């Protein structure tokens, strides 16, 4: 087995600067580099897992950035993959330490589901967010009162915990007006606008807030009206996230009641992107959506 040197094409110099999106993004970047090194050295996942006293599934979680890193594991894997250059090893170990640094959402860990934590990092890091919502207004677009009403649905948590969930959602919305916001494209079913979550007053304020958000330069808002009949995404809501960093693949996020799916297979991405494009074509244009929102407000 030949040693991997920094001059080799895979994986190149590791990225050690703090990335937008915090530890989630750094874990994915490091995981991608480790996968490339493993494949370049011809090591099977089972063998790599055995080397770090783990399993094939542990290697998969590491390479997909789904878990934190132990420096000993990273060091052992680099040795197994034939990485002998000290500068390259030091850089990747430094990246592992940065990837274990808590994100801004760490203070909410007591009320944050494990399956949602990766999404917060991906959302913060994304250069493009495309979302379809079937039942509710997306969290990035919710008013505080609307968020409070949605959060309370089906929850047995204390009022204090629900308020902290609302606070987390409001903090996420800083992304909309950040110095370098992602491109955001939201498509909503009309049902999300007609369902009076929180009552008439709360819903009216929410609809007015959507009118304001729609004026932001990086935000596109569309509504699929009832009169269109059935549509390609009738099965549920989903979000597609795209990233500027070349080591970050597109991700489709599907949230369920007690868990979430993160899809990064190219076939899945292409399928959901096709559905999203069809929804955008079937929906009101952004200008027509603004008129439609005003109509609903007059009726509310």
ABEGO torsion letter per residue (X at the ends): XBBBBAABAOAEBBBABBBBGEAAAAAAAAAAAAAAAAAAAGBBAAAAAAAAGBBAAAAAAAAAGABBBBAAAAAAAAAAAGBABAAAAAAAAAAAAAAABBBAAAAAAAABBAAAAAAAAAAAABABBBBBBAABBBAAABBAAAAAAAAABGBABBAAAAAAAAAAAAAAAAAAABABBBBBBBBBBAAAAABBBGEAAAAAAAAAAAAAAAABAABBBBBBBAAAEBBAAAAEBBBBBBBABAABBBBBBBBBAABBBBBABAAAAAAAAAAAAAAAAABBBAAAAAAAAAAAAAAX
